[in-house]
Amino acid sequence: MKALAYLNKYFLKYKWRFLIGICFVIVANIFSLVPARMVRKGFDTVGEAIKSFQDNALVTDLGTLQKTLLTYGLIVIGTALAQGLFMFFMRQTIIVMSRFIEFDLKNEIYKQYQALSIAFYKRNSTGDLMNRISEDVGQVRMYIGPAVMYTINVLSQLVLVIGSMLLVNVELTIYALLPMPILSVAIYYVSKEINIRSERVQRQLSALSTFVQENFSGVRVLKSYAREKNSAANFDKEAIDYRDRSLELVKVNALFFPLMILLIGLSTLLTIYIGGLLSIEGKITTGNIAEFVIYVNMLTWPVASLGWVTSIVQRAAASQVRINEFLHIEPEIQNPTEEPTKIKGALEFDKVSFTYPDSGIRALNDISFKIEPGHSLAIVGKTGSGKSTIASLIGRLYDPTEGRVLVDDHNAREINLNNLRTSIGYVPQEGYLFSDTLANNIAFGLKSDDKASVEQAAKDADVYRNIVDFPNGFETKVGERGVTLSGGQKQRVSIARAIIKNPTILIFDDCLSAVDTQTEETILNNLKRIMDGKTTVIISHRVSSVRHVDKIIVLDQGAIIEEGSHDELLSKKGYYADLHEKQLLEEAEIHS
Protein backbone atom coordinates (compact mmCIF):
# COMPACT_ATOMS: atom_id res chain seq x y z
CA MET A 1 0.00 0.00 0.00
CA LYS A 2 3.02 2.33 0.27
CA ALA A 3 3.23 2.53 -3.50
CA LEU A 4 -0.51 3.19 -3.82
CA ALA A 5 -0.25 6.07 -1.31
CA TYR A 6 1.01 8.11 -4.28
CA LEU A 7 -2.60 8.18 -5.53
CA ASN A 8 -3.92 9.92 -2.41
CA LYS A 9 -3.44 13.31 -4.06
CA TYR A 10 -5.99 12.30 -6.68
CA PHE A 11 -8.48 11.19 -4.04
CA LEU A 12 -8.11 14.65 -2.48
CA LYS A 13 -8.64 16.26 -5.88
CA TYR A 14 -11.96 14.43 -6.32
CA LYS A 15 -12.80 14.33 -2.60
CA TRP A 16 -16.41 15.59 -2.95
CA ARG A 17 -17.28 13.03 -5.59
CA PHE A 18 -15.60 10.39 -3.42
CA LEU A 19 -17.41 11.42 -0.21
CA ILE A 20 -20.78 11.57 -1.95
CA GLY A 21 -20.09 8.10 -3.35
CA ILE A 22 -19.39 6.80 0.18
CA CYS A 23 -22.73 8.26 1.34
CA PHE A 24 -24.51 6.46 -1.51
CA VAL A 25 -22.82 3.19 -0.48
CA ILE A 26 -23.96 3.53 3.13
CA VAL A 27 -27.54 4.46 2.18
CA ALA A 28 -27.73 1.52 -0.26
CA ASN A 29 -26.55 -0.85 2.48
CA ILE A 30 -29.07 0.55 5.00
CA PHE A 31 -31.83 -0.30 2.55
CA SER A 32 -30.34 -3.79 2.14
CA LEU A 33 -31.06 -4.54 5.83
CA VAL A 34 -34.80 -4.00 5.50
CA PRO A 35 -35.69 -7.26 3.64
CA ALA A 36 -34.15 -9.40 6.42
CA ARG A 37 -36.27 -7.63 9.02
CA MET A 38 -39.39 -7.97 6.90
CA VAL A 39 -38.71 -11.72 6.54
CA ARG A 40 -38.33 -11.99 10.33
CA LYS A 41 -41.63 -10.17 10.87
CA GLY A 42 -43.28 -12.31 8.22
CA PHE A 43 -42.05 -15.55 9.82
CA ASP A 44 -43.09 -14.38 13.27
CA THR A 45 -46.49 -13.25 12.02
CA VAL A 46 -47.14 -16.56 10.29
CA GLY A 47 -45.80 -18.44 13.35
CA GLU A 48 -48.20 -16.60 15.64
CA ALA A 49 -51.07 -17.28 13.25
CA ILE A 50 -50.25 -21.02 13.15
CA LYS A 51 -49.96 -21.13 16.93
CA SER A 52 -53.33 -19.38 17.28
CA PHE A 53 -54.85 -21.83 14.83
CA GLN A 54 -53.43 -24.77 16.75
CA ASP A 55 -54.81 -23.31 20.01
CA ASN A 56 -58.19 -22.75 18.27
CA ALA A 57 -57.87 -19.08 19.13
CA LEU A 58 -58.31 -17.43 15.73
CA VAL A 59 -56.98 -14.04 16.76
CA THR A 60 -55.87 -13.12 13.23
CA ASP A 61 -58.25 -13.64 10.31
CA LEU A 62 -56.87 -14.80 6.96
CA GLY A 63 -57.53 -11.50 5.15
CA THR A 64 -55.57 -9.46 7.69
CA LEU A 65 -52.70 -11.97 7.50
CA GLN A 66 -52.59 -11.72 3.72
CA LYS A 67 -52.60 -7.91 3.83
CA THR A 68 -49.80 -7.90 6.41
CA LEU A 69 -47.63 -10.29 4.38
CA LEU A 70 -48.38 -8.35 1.18
CA THR A 71 -47.30 -5.15 2.91
CA TYR A 72 -44.04 -6.78 3.94
CA GLY A 73 -43.52 -8.01 0.38
CA LEU A 74 -44.14 -4.53 -1.08
CA ILE A 75 -41.69 -3.04 1.42
CA VAL A 76 -39.05 -5.60 0.32
CA ILE A 77 -39.64 -4.70 -3.35
CA GLY A 78 -39.55 -0.96 -2.60
CA THR A 79 -36.33 -1.15 -0.61
CA ALA A 80 -34.74 -3.32 -3.32
CA LEU A 81 -35.56 -0.65 -5.91
CA ALA A 82 -34.22 2.08 -3.60
CA GLN A 83 -31.06 0.05 -2.98
CA GLY A 84 -30.57 -0.43 -6.74
CA LEU A 85 -31.03 3.31 -7.35
CA PHE A 86 -28.40 4.27 -4.79
CA MET A 87 -26.03 1.59 -6.11
CA PHE A 88 -26.41 3.24 -9.52
CA PHE A 89 -25.52 6.61 -7.95
CA MET A 90 -22.61 4.91 -6.17
CA ARG A 91 -21.16 3.72 -9.47
CA GLN A 92 -21.80 7.07 -11.14
CA THR A 93 -19.63 8.76 -8.52
CA ILE A 94 -16.86 6.32 -7.54
CA ILE A 95 -16.38 4.50 -10.88
CA VAL A 96 -16.54 7.77 -12.84
CA MET A 97 -14.02 9.22 -10.37
CA SER A 98 -11.69 6.32 -11.18
CA ARG A 99 -11.88 7.18 -14.89
CA PHE A 100 -10.99 10.80 -14.14
CA ILE A 101 -8.01 9.68 -12.07
CA GLU A 102 -6.95 7.27 -14.82
CA PHE A 103 -7.03 10.17 -17.28
CA ASP A 104 -4.96 12.39 -14.95
CA LEU A 105 -2.46 9.63 -14.19
CA LYS A 106 -1.86 8.86 -17.87
CA ASN A 107 -1.32 12.55 -18.57
CA GLU A 108 1.12 12.81 -15.64
CA ILE A 109 3.09 9.79 -16.87
CA TYR A 110 3.17 11.09 -20.44
CA LYS A 111 4.30 14.52 -19.25
CA GLN A 112 7.07 12.85 -17.22
CA TYR A 113 8.08 10.79 -20.25
CA GLN A 114 8.48 13.98 -22.26
CA ALA A 115 10.53 15.63 -19.51
CA LEU A 116 13.01 12.75 -19.25
CA SER A 117 16.26 12.94 -21.18
CA ILE A 118 17.45 11.03 -24.22
CA ALA A 119 19.62 8.85 -21.97
CA PHE A 120 16.48 7.55 -20.27
CA TYR A 121 15.07 6.31 -23.59
CA LYS A 122 18.32 4.54 -24.38
CA ARG A 123 18.08 2.67 -21.08
CA ASN A 124 14.42 1.62 -21.43
CA SER A 125 12.58 -0.21 -24.18
CA THR A 126 9.58 1.32 -25.95
CA GLY A 127 7.42 -1.73 -25.22
CA ASP A 128 8.03 -1.40 -21.48
CA LEU A 129 7.24 2.34 -21.54
CA MET A 130 4.01 1.65 -23.43
CA ASN A 131 3.01 -1.11 -21.03
CA ARG A 132 3.42 1.13 -17.99
CA ILE A 133 1.20 3.87 -19.39
CA SER A 134 -1.48 1.44 -20.60
CA GLU A 135 -1.62 -1.94 -18.85
CA ASP A 136 -0.17 -0.78 -15.52
CA VAL A 137 -2.44 2.27 -15.37
CA GLY A 138 -5.38 -0.03 -16.17
CA GLN A 139 -4.51 -2.21 -13.18
CA VAL A 140 -4.26 0.88 -10.96
CA ARG A 141 -7.68 2.09 -12.16
CA MET A 142 -9.19 -1.21 -11.03
CA TYR A 143 -7.94 -0.37 -7.54
CA ILE A 144 -9.16 3.24 -7.65
CA GLY A 145 -12.62 2.23 -8.89
CA PRO A 146 -13.95 -1.30 -8.24
CA ALA A 147 -11.56 -2.20 -5.41
CA VAL A 148 -12.16 1.02 -3.47
CA MET A 149 -15.90 0.88 -4.11
CA TYR A 150 -16.24 -2.74 -2.97
CA THR A 151 -13.97 -2.14 0.02
CA ILE A 152 -16.21 0.69 1.22
CA ASN A 153 -19.23 -1.46 0.47
CA VAL A 154 -17.78 -4.41 2.40
CA LEU A 155 -16.81 -2.34 5.44
CA SER A 156 -20.15 -0.53 5.68
CA GLN A 157 -22.10 -3.74 5.11
CA LEU A 158 -20.07 -5.63 7.71
CA VAL A 159 -20.67 -2.90 10.29
CA LEU A 160 -24.39 -2.66 9.56
CA VAL A 161 -25.02 -6.41 9.27
CA ILE A 162 -22.93 -7.45 12.28
CA GLY A 163 -24.46 -4.60 14.28
CA SER A 164 -27.94 -5.82 13.40
CA MET A 165 -26.96 -9.39 14.30
CA LEU A 166 -25.64 -8.31 17.69
CA LEU A 167 -28.88 -6.49 18.44
CA VAL A 168 -30.79 -9.74 17.88
CA ASN A 169 -28.55 -12.16 19.81
CA VAL A 170 -24.90 -11.84 20.79
CA GLU A 171 -24.31 -15.59 21.26
CA LEU A 172 -25.68 -16.52 17.86
CA THR A 173 -23.65 -13.72 16.25
CA ILE A 174 -20.43 -15.05 17.76
CA TYR A 175 -21.08 -18.58 16.44
CA ALA A 176 -22.04 -17.27 13.00
CA LEU A 177 -18.83 -15.24 12.74
CA LEU A 178 -16.45 -17.94 14.06
CA PRO A 179 -15.01 -18.78 10.60
CA MET A 180 -14.06 -15.13 9.92
CA PRO A 181 -10.68 -15.07 11.74
CA ILE A 182 -9.60 -18.14 9.75
CA LEU A 183 -10.46 -16.28 6.57
CA SER A 184 -8.51 -13.19 7.66
CA VAL A 185 -5.35 -15.21 8.32
CA ALA A 186 -5.70 -17.01 4.97
CA ILE A 187 -6.06 -13.69 3.13
CA TYR A 188 -3.00 -12.26 4.85
CA TYR A 189 -0.70 -15.06 3.70
CA VAL A 190 -2.17 -15.57 0.25
CA SER A 191 -2.14 -11.83 -0.58
CA LYS A 192 1.65 -11.74 -0.13
CA GLU A 193 2.00 -14.50 -2.70
CA ILE A 194 -0.41 -12.69 -5.03
CA ASN A 195 1.73 -9.55 -4.88
CA ILE A 196 4.90 -11.42 -5.84
CA ARG A 197 3.25 -13.26 -8.71
CA SER A 198 1.43 -10.13 -9.94
CA GLU A 199 4.70 -8.28 -10.35
CA ARG A 200 6.15 -11.22 -12.30
CA VAL A 201 3.12 -11.17 -14.61
CA GLN A 202 3.44 -7.41 -15.26
CA ARG A 203 7.15 -7.62 -15.97
CA GLN A 204 6.69 -10.49 -18.40
CA LEU A 205 3.88 -8.56 -20.11
CA SER A 206 6.33 -5.67 -20.61
CA ALA A 207 8.85 -8.07 -22.13
CA LEU A 208 6.16 -9.45 -24.45
CA SER A 209 5.11 -5.93 -25.50
CA THR A 210 8.70 -4.96 -26.16
CA PHE A 211 9.25 -8.06 -28.32
CA VAL A 212 6.14 -7.36 -30.41
CA GLN A 213 6.94 -3.65 -30.81
CA GLU A 214 10.49 -4.34 -31.97
CA ASN A 215 9.41 -6.97 -34.48
CA PHE A 216 6.65 -4.79 -35.91
CA SER A 217 9.08 -1.86 -36.24
CA GLY A 218 11.67 -4.08 -37.95
CA VAL A 219 9.24 -6.10 -40.04
CA ARG A 220 11.03 -5.21 -43.29
CA VAL A 221 14.32 -6.60 -41.99
CA LEU A 222 12.46 -9.62 -40.64
CA LYS A 223 10.96 -10.42 -44.04
CA SER A 224 14.17 -9.63 -45.91
CA TYR A 225 15.98 -12.34 -43.94
CA ALA A 226 12.99 -14.74 -44.06
CA ARG A 227 12.98 -15.00 -40.26
CA GLU A 228 9.20 -15.10 -39.79
CA LYS A 229 9.18 -18.66 -38.40
CA ASN A 230 12.02 -17.90 -36.04
CA SER A 231 10.25 -14.74 -34.87
CA ALA A 232 7.02 -16.68 -34.35
CA ALA A 233 8.90 -19.28 -32.31
CA ASN A 234 10.46 -16.59 -30.11
CA PHE A 235 7.06 -14.93 -29.67
CA ASP A 236 5.60 -18.28 -28.71
CA LYS A 237 8.30 -18.68 -26.09
CA GLU A 238 7.59 -15.24 -24.59
CA ALA A 239 3.83 -15.84 -24.71
CA ILE A 240 4.18 -19.24 -23.00
CA ASP A 241 6.24 -17.60 -20.26
CA TYR A 242 3.52 -14.98 -19.79
CA ARG A 243 0.83 -17.68 -19.80
CA ASP A 244 2.68 -19.75 -17.20
CA ARG A 245 3.17 -16.77 -14.89
CA SER A 246 -0.48 -15.79 -15.28
CA LEU A 247 -1.57 -19.34 -14.46
CA GLU A 248 0.59 -19.26 -11.33
CA LEU A 249 -1.32 -16.17 -10.25
CA VAL A 250 -4.68 -17.68 -11.20
CA LYS A 251 -3.94 -20.80 -9.11
CA VAL A 252 -3.41 -18.67 -6.03
CA ASN A 253 -6.55 -16.62 -6.73
CA ALA A 254 -8.50 -19.86 -7.19
CA LEU A 255 -7.89 -20.75 -3.54
CA PHE A 256 -10.00 -17.86 -2.32
CA PHE A 257 -13.47 -18.62 -3.60
CA PRO A 258 -13.72 -22.31 -2.59
CA LEU A 259 -12.33 -21.41 0.83
CA MET A 260 -14.82 -18.58 1.26
CA ILE A 261 -17.81 -20.62 0.11
CA LEU A 262 -16.81 -23.35 2.58
CA LEU A 263 -16.55 -20.89 5.46
CA ILE A 264 -19.84 -19.17 4.58
CA GLY A 265 -21.55 -22.58 4.39
CA LEU A 266 -20.12 -23.42 7.80
CA SER A 267 -21.50 -20.12 9.16
CA THR A 268 -24.96 -20.97 7.80
CA LEU A 269 -24.89 -24.43 9.39
CA LEU A 270 -23.84 -22.99 12.74
CA THR A 271 -26.56 -20.35 12.50
CA ILE A 272 -29.31 -22.91 11.89
CA TYR A 273 -28.04 -25.37 14.53
CA ILE A 274 -27.31 -22.89 17.32
CA GLY A 275 -30.34 -20.80 16.35
CA GLY A 276 -32.54 -23.88 16.60
CA LEU A 277 -31.26 -24.63 20.12
CA LEU A 278 -31.82 -21.02 21.21
CA SER A 279 -35.29 -21.05 19.68
CA ILE A 280 -36.18 -24.19 21.63
CA GLU A 281 -35.01 -22.42 24.77
CA GLY A 282 -37.25 -19.49 23.84
CA LYS A 283 -34.43 -16.98 23.59
CA ILE A 284 -35.09 -16.17 19.90
CA THR A 285 -37.91 -16.78 17.44
CA THR A 286 -37.89 -18.79 14.21
CA GLY A 287 -38.10 -15.43 12.47
CA ASN A 288 -34.76 -14.52 14.03
CA ILE A 289 -33.21 -17.68 12.59
CA ALA A 290 -34.50 -16.79 9.11
CA GLU A 291 -33.23 -13.24 9.61
CA PHE A 292 -29.79 -14.53 10.63
CA VAL A 293 -29.58 -16.84 7.61
CA ILE A 294 -30.24 -13.84 5.36
CA TYR A 295 -27.62 -11.78 7.24
CA VAL A 296 -25.06 -14.58 6.86
CA ASN A 297 -25.81 -14.78 3.13
CA MET A 298 -25.55 -10.98 2.93
CA LEU A 299 -22.02 -11.41 4.24
CA THR A 300 -21.25 -13.98 1.51
CA TRP A 301 -20.44 -11.43 -1.20
CA PRO A 302 -18.54 -9.00 1.06
CA VAL A 303 -16.39 -11.83 2.40
CA ALA A 304 -16.02 -13.48 -1.02
CA SER A 305 -15.09 -10.14 -2.58
CA LEU A 306 -12.22 -9.80 -0.10
CA GLY A 307 -10.17 -12.24 -2.16
CA TRP A 308 -11.04 -10.50 -5.42
CA VAL A 309 -10.38 -7.05 -3.96
CA THR A 310 -7.13 -8.24 -2.41
CA SER A 311 -6.01 -9.57 -5.78
CA ILE A 312 -6.87 -6.25 -7.46
CA VAL A 313 -5.05 -4.26 -4.78
CA GLN A 314 -1.96 -6.45 -4.98
CA ARG A 315 -1.82 -6.25 -8.78
CA ALA A 316 -2.40 -2.49 -8.62
CA ALA A 317 0.37 -2.16 -6.03
CA ALA A 318 2.77 -4.09 -8.28
CA SER A 319 1.80 -1.86 -11.22
CA GLN A 320 2.08 1.35 -9.19
CA VAL A 321 5.58 0.34 -8.07
CA ARG A 322 6.56 0.13 -11.74
CA ILE A 323 4.88 3.47 -12.50
CA ASN A 324 6.54 5.16 -9.52
CA GLU A 325 9.96 4.00 -10.74
CA PHE A 326 9.62 6.48 -13.62
CA LEU A 327 7.54 9.18 -11.92
CA HIS A 328 10.17 9.58 -9.21
CA ILE A 329 13.06 9.95 -11.68
CA GLU A 330 14.41 13.49 -11.76
CA PRO A 331 15.00 14.56 -15.39
CA GLU A 332 18.72 14.89 -16.03
CA ILE A 333 18.13 17.88 -18.31
CA GLN A 334 15.93 20.53 -16.66
CA ASN A 335 14.80 24.00 -17.64
CA PRO A 336 16.69 26.37 -15.29
CA THR A 337 14.38 29.35 -15.82
CA GLU A 338 11.07 30.39 -17.33
CA GLU A 339 12.52 33.81 -18.12
CA PRO A 340 12.25 34.35 -21.93
CA THR A 341 15.65 34.35 -23.63
CA LYS A 342 16.28 35.73 -27.10
CA ILE A 343 18.84 33.57 -28.90
CA LYS A 344 21.16 35.47 -31.27
CA GLY A 345 23.15 32.43 -32.38
CA ALA A 346 26.70 32.69 -31.02
CA LEU A 347 28.01 29.21 -30.09
CA GLU A 348 31.16 28.24 -28.21
CA PHE A 349 32.55 24.99 -26.86
CA ASP A 350 34.98 25.70 -24.01
CA LYS A 351 37.17 22.66 -23.25
CA VAL A 352 34.20 20.31 -23.57
CA SER A 353 34.53 16.61 -22.83
CA PHE A 354 31.67 14.16 -22.81
CA THR A 355 31.24 10.54 -21.74
CA TYR A 356 27.97 8.73 -22.43
CA PRO A 357 26.46 7.86 -19.02
CA ASP A 358 25.24 4.38 -19.92
CA SER A 359 27.99 2.98 -22.13
CA GLY A 360 30.89 4.85 -20.53
CA ILE A 361 32.22 5.72 -24.01
CA ARG A 362 34.19 8.97 -24.06
CA ALA A 363 32.84 10.67 -27.19
CA LEU A 364 34.53 14.09 -26.90
CA ASN A 365 37.86 15.06 -25.41
CA ASP A 366 38.71 18.71 -24.64
CA ILE A 367 36.88 20.25 -27.61
CA SER A 368 37.07 24.04 -28.06
CA PHE A 369 35.72 26.18 -30.93
CA LYS A 370 33.58 29.24 -31.48
CA ILE A 371 30.99 30.29 -34.07
CA GLU A 372 29.92 33.91 -34.42
CA PRO A 373 26.22 34.68 -35.04
CA GLY A 374 25.31 34.17 -38.69
CA HIS A 375 28.47 32.19 -39.48
CA SER A 376 28.77 28.54 -40.49
CA LEU A 377 30.80 25.63 -39.19
CA ALA A 378 31.31 22.18 -40.69
CA ILE A 379 32.32 19.11 -38.72
CA VAL A 380 34.05 16.29 -40.60
CA GLY A 381 35.39 12.99 -39.31
CA LYS A 382 35.19 9.24 -39.30
CA THR A 383 32.17 7.37 -37.99
CA GLY A 384 32.21 7.41 -34.19
CA SER A 385 34.50 10.45 -33.97
CA GLY A 386 31.94 12.45 -31.95
CA LYS A 387 30.31 14.61 -34.64
CA SER A 388 26.68 13.91 -33.71
CA THR A 389 27.53 14.28 -30.02
CA ILE A 390 28.38 17.94 -30.66
CA ALA A 391 24.94 18.46 -32.23
CA SER A 392 23.30 16.84 -29.19
CA LEU A 393 25.22 19.09 -26.79
CA ILE A 394 24.20 22.25 -28.65
CA GLY A 395 20.51 21.41 -28.20
CA ARG A 396 21.09 20.25 -24.58
CA LEU A 397 19.93 16.73 -25.31
CA TYR A 398 22.91 16.01 -23.07
CA ASP A 399 25.06 18.21 -20.84
CA PRO A 400 28.85 18.02 -21.11
CA THR A 401 30.74 15.93 -18.58
CA GLU A 402 33.47 18.58 -18.44
CA GLY A 403 33.73 22.12 -19.77
CA ARG A 404 30.98 24.48 -20.95
CA VAL A 405 28.72 24.95 -23.95
CA LEU A 406 28.09 28.68 -24.35
CA VAL A 407 25.20 30.25 -26.26
CA ASP A 408 25.51 34.02 -26.73
CA ASP A 409 28.30 33.98 -24.09
CA HIS A 410 25.95 32.36 -21.52
CA ASN A 411 26.25 28.83 -20.21
CA ALA A 412 23.61 26.73 -21.98
CA ARG A 413 22.64 25.25 -18.60
CA GLU A 414 21.41 28.71 -17.51
CA ILE A 415 19.32 29.55 -20.59
CA ASN A 416 15.59 28.93 -20.97
CA LEU A 417 15.60 25.41 -22.46
CA ASN A 418 12.41 25.88 -24.48
CA ASN A 419 13.72 29.10 -26.07
CA LEU A 420 17.02 27.39 -26.89
CA ARG A 421 15.42 24.40 -28.60
CA THR A 422 12.77 26.38 -30.47
CA SER A 423 15.55 28.58 -31.88
CA ILE A 424 17.26 25.49 -33.37
CA GLY A 425 16.33 23.79 -36.63
CA TYR A 426 17.75 20.28 -36.29
CA VAL A 427 17.92 17.65 -39.03
CA PRO A 428 19.10 14.28 -37.59
CA GLN A 429 20.92 11.55 -39.48
CA GLU A 430 17.77 9.43 -39.70
CA GLY A 431 14.76 11.58 -40.45
CA TYR A 432 11.82 10.54 -38.28
CA LEU A 433 8.37 11.17 -39.74
CA PHE A 434 5.10 10.81 -37.88
CA SER A 435 2.12 8.81 -39.13
CA ASP A 436 0.49 11.91 -40.55
CA THR A 437 0.24 13.92 -43.76
CA LEU A 438 3.33 15.34 -45.44
CA ALA A 439 2.01 18.86 -44.82
CA ASN A 440 1.67 18.25 -41.07
CA ASN A 441 5.11 16.63 -40.90
CA ILE A 442 6.72 19.66 -42.55
CA ALA A 443 4.71 22.12 -40.41
CA PHE A 444 5.53 20.18 -37.22
CA GLY A 445 7.57 23.05 -35.73
CA LEU A 446 4.98 25.73 -36.51
CA LYS A 447 2.19 26.82 -34.19
CA SER A 448 -0.18 27.22 -37.15
CA ASP A 449 -0.49 25.46 -40.50
CA ASP A 450 0.71 27.93 -43.16
CA LYS A 451 0.23 26.30 -46.55
CA ALA A 452 2.44 28.78 -48.41
CA SER A 453 5.31 28.29 -45.93
CA VAL A 454 4.95 24.49 -46.19
CA GLU A 455 5.20 24.59 -49.98
CA GLN A 456 8.18 26.98 -49.93
CA ALA A 457 10.04 24.80 -47.40
CA ALA A 458 9.39 21.75 -49.61
CA LYS A 459 10.82 23.63 -52.61
CA ASP A 460 13.91 24.71 -50.66
CA ALA A 461 14.48 21.08 -49.59
CA ASP A 462 13.99 19.95 -53.23
CA VAL A 463 11.13 17.61 -52.33
CA TYR A 464 8.25 19.68 -53.73
CA ARG A 465 8.13 17.87 -57.08
CA ASN A 466 8.07 14.46 -55.38
CA ILE A 467 5.19 15.53 -53.15
CA VAL A 468 2.99 17.01 -55.89
CA ASP A 469 3.44 13.79 -57.90
CA PHE A 470 1.71 11.82 -55.12
CA PRO A 471 -2.04 11.27 -55.72
CA ASN A 472 -2.96 13.29 -52.62
CA GLY A 473 -0.06 15.74 -52.76
CA PHE A 474 0.72 17.34 -49.42
CA GLU A 475 -2.20 15.46 -47.85
CA THR A 476 -0.49 12.11 -48.49
CA LYS A 477 -0.22 9.96 -45.37
CA VAL A 478 3.39 8.85 -44.95
CA GLY A 479 2.71 5.79 -42.76
CA GLU A 480 4.55 4.79 -39.60
CA ARG A 481 8.05 6.31 -39.47
CA GLY A 482 7.55 7.50 -43.06
CA VAL A 483 7.64 3.95 -44.39
CA THR A 484 6.00 4.95 -47.70
CA LEU A 485 8.87 7.31 -48.62
CA SER A 486 12.39 6.60 -49.80
CA GLY A 487 15.38 7.39 -47.59
CA GLY A 488 16.23 10.50 -49.61
CA GLN A 489 12.64 11.76 -49.52
CA LYS A 490 12.48 11.33 -45.74
CA GLN A 491 15.71 13.28 -45.33
CA ARG A 492 14.44 16.13 -47.52
CA VAL A 493 11.12 16.29 -45.65
CA SER A 494 13.14 16.49 -42.42
CA ILE A 495 15.15 19.38 -43.89
CA ALA A 496 11.92 21.15 -44.86
CA ARG A 497 10.63 20.68 -41.30
CA ALA A 498 13.80 22.25 -39.87
CA ILE A 499 13.96 25.32 -42.13
CA ILE A 500 10.24 26.18 -42.19
CA LYS A 501 10.26 27.79 -38.72
CA ASN A 502 13.10 30.15 -39.71
CA PRO A 503 15.36 29.21 -36.76
CA THR A 504 18.34 31.20 -35.48
CA ILE A 505 20.57 28.10 -35.44
CA LEU A 506 20.56 25.38 -38.10
CA ILE A 507 22.10 21.95 -37.49
CA PHE A 508 22.37 19.46 -40.35
CA ASP A 509 23.61 16.11 -39.06
CA ASP A 510 24.76 14.20 -42.17
CA CYS A 511 21.29 14.76 -43.61
CA LEU A 512 22.25 14.49 -47.29
CA SER A 513 23.76 11.00 -47.18
CA ALA A 514 20.74 9.39 -48.89
CA VAL A 515 20.48 11.82 -51.87
CA ASP A 516 22.43 11.85 -55.11
CA THR A 517 25.04 14.52 -55.88
CA GLN A 518 22.72 16.47 -58.21
CA THR A 519 19.97 16.69 -55.59
CA GLU A 520 22.59 17.54 -52.98
CA GLU A 521 23.81 20.43 -55.14
CA THR A 522 20.26 21.75 -55.56
CA ILE A 523 19.57 21.57 -51.82
CA LEU A 524 22.89 23.23 -50.95
CA ASN A 525 22.22 26.11 -53.35
CA ASN A 526 18.83 26.65 -51.72
CA LEU A 527 20.36 26.36 -48.24
CA LYS A 528 22.91 29.10 -49.00
CA ARG A 529 20.04 31.58 -49.16
CA ILE A 530 18.35 30.12 -46.08
CA MET A 531 21.60 30.00 -44.09
CA ASP A 532 22.23 33.71 -44.69
CA GLY A 533 22.23 35.40 -41.27
CA LYS A 534 21.81 32.13 -39.40
CA THR A 535 24.36 30.22 -37.35
CA THR A 536 24.79 26.92 -39.17
CA VAL A 537 26.47 23.66 -38.15
CA ILE A 538 26.86 21.07 -40.89
CA ILE A 539 27.98 17.53 -40.03
CA SER A 540 28.91 15.47 -43.05
CA HIS A 541 31.13 12.81 -44.56
CA ARG A 542 31.09 14.57 -47.93
CA VAL A 543 33.51 17.38 -48.62
CA SER A 544 31.12 18.70 -51.27
CA SER A 545 28.59 19.45 -48.52
CA VAL A 546 30.95 21.55 -46.41
CA ARG A 547 33.37 23.37 -48.72
CA HIS A 548 31.30 26.59 -48.78
CA VAL A 549 31.23 27.09 -44.96
CA ASP A 550 33.25 29.67 -43.02
CA LYS A 551 35.15 27.17 -40.90
CA ILE A 552 35.71 23.41 -40.84
CA ILE A 553 36.90 21.26 -37.94
CA VAL A 554 38.06 17.67 -38.38
CA LEU A 555 37.44 15.22 -35.54
CA ASP A 556 39.21 11.98 -34.76
CA GLN A 557 38.48 9.90 -31.65
CA GLY A 558 36.67 12.83 -30.03
CA ALA A 559 39.44 15.41 -30.52
CA ILE A 560 40.00 18.18 -33.08
CA ILE A 561 42.94 17.25 -35.33
CA GLU A 562 42.49 19.96 -38.00
CA GLU A 563 40.59 23.22 -38.36
CA GLY A 564 40.36 26.05 -40.86
CA SER A 565 38.62 26.98 -44.09
CA HIS A 566 38.27 24.63 -47.06
CA ASP A 567 41.29 26.09 -48.85
CA GLU A 568 43.40 26.22 -45.67
CA LEU A 569 42.77 22.56 -44.92
CA LEU A 570 43.58 21.53 -48.50
CA SER A 571 46.89 23.35 -48.24
CA LYS A 572 47.77 21.42 -45.04
CA LYS A 573 47.58 18.15 -47.00
CA GLY A 574 46.30 16.27 -43.97
CA TYR A 575 43.22 14.15 -43.25
CA TYR A 576 40.80 16.60 -44.89
CA ALA A 577 42.90 16.90 -48.05
CA ASP A 578 43.11 13.10 -48.34
CA LEU A 579 39.35 12.79 -47.89
CA HIS A 580 38.76 15.46 -50.54
CA GLU A 581 41.02 13.71 -53.03
CA LYS A 582 39.38 10.30 -52.46
CA GLN A 583 35.90 11.71 -52.98
CA LEU A 584 36.96 13.51 -56.17
CA LEU A 585 38.28 10.20 -57.53
CA GLU A 586 35.04 8.41 -56.56
CA GLU A 587 32.94 11.05 -58.34
CA ALA A 588 35.17 10.83 -61.42
CA GLU A 589 34.73 7.05 -61.52
CA ILE A 590 30.95 7.39 -61.18
CA HIS A 591 30.70 9.91 -64.02
CA SER A 592 33.03 7.88 -66.26
PEWO-V340024 format. One line per field, one symbol per residue. ss: DSSP state (H for helix, E for strand, L for the rest). psi: psi as a letter, one per 40 degrees, with the letter a starting at -180 (. if undefined). burial: # if it has 24 or more other ideal C-beta (glycine too) atoms within 12 Angstrom, else .. A space follows every 50 residues. Layout:
# PEWO-V340024
ss: ???
psi: ???
burial: ???
This chain:
# PEWO-V340024
ss: LLLHHHHHHHHHHLHHHHHHHHHHHHHHHHHHHHHHHHHHHHHHHHHHHH HHHHLLLLLLLHHHHHHHHHHHHHHHHHHHHHHHHHHHHHHHHHHHHHHH HHHHHHHHHHHHHHHLLHHHHHHLLHHHHHHHHHHHHHHHHHHHHHHHHH HHHHHHHHHHHHHHHHHHLHHHHHHHLLLHHHHHHHHHHHHHHHHHHHHH HHHHHHHHHHHHHHHHHLHHHHHHLLLHHHHHHHHHHHHHHHHHHHHHHH HHHHHHHHHHHHHHHHHHHHHHHHHHHHHHLLLLLHHHHHHHHHHHHHHH HHHHHHHHHHHHHHHHHHHHHHHHHHHLLLLLLLLLLLLLLLLLLLEEEE EEEEELLLLLLEEEEEEEEEELLLLEEEEEELLLLLHHHHHHHHLLLLLL LEEEEEELLEEHHHLLHHHHHHLEEEELLLLLLLLLEHHHHHHHHLLLLL HHHHHHHHHHLLLHHHHHHLLLHHHLELLHHHLLLLHHHHHHHHHHHHHL LLLLEEEEELLLLLLLHHHHHHHHHHHHHHHLLLEEEEELLLHHHLLLLL EEEEEELLEEEEEELHHHHHHHLLHHHHHHHHHHHHHHHHHL
psi: eddeddeddddddfdddddddddddddddddedddddddddddddddddd ddddefggdhiddddddddddddddddddddddddddddddddddddddd dddddddddddddddiiddddddiidddddddecddddddddddcddddd ddddddddddddddddddhdddddddededdddddddddddddddddddd dddddddddddddddddfddddddeffddddddddddddddddddddddd dddeddddddddddddddddddddddddddeediiddddddddddddded ddddeddddddddddddddddddddddehhhdhihdiehhhhhdehihhg fhihhhdddehhdihfhhiihiheiihihiiiheeeddddddddefdiii diaihhhfeihdeeihdddddeehhhhidhhhiigaidddddedeidihh ddddddddddefeddddeeidebeehheihffdeiidddddddddddded egidhhhhgfeedeiiddddddddddddddeheihhhhhiehddeeeeid ihihihfeihdiiaiddddddefaddddddddddddddddd.
burial: ..##.##..##..#..##..##.##########################. ..................#..#..##..#..##..##.###.#######. ##.###.##..##..###.#...#.######################### ####.###.###.##..##..##.###.##..#..##..##.###.#### ############..#...................#..#...#..#...#. .##.###.##..##.###.###.##..##....################# ###########################...#.#.......#.#######. .###.#.....####.#####.#.#######...################ #.######.#.##.###.###########.####.###########.... ..###.########.##......#.#.#..##.##..############# ###############...##.###.##..##..################# ######.#######.#..#.....###.##..#.........
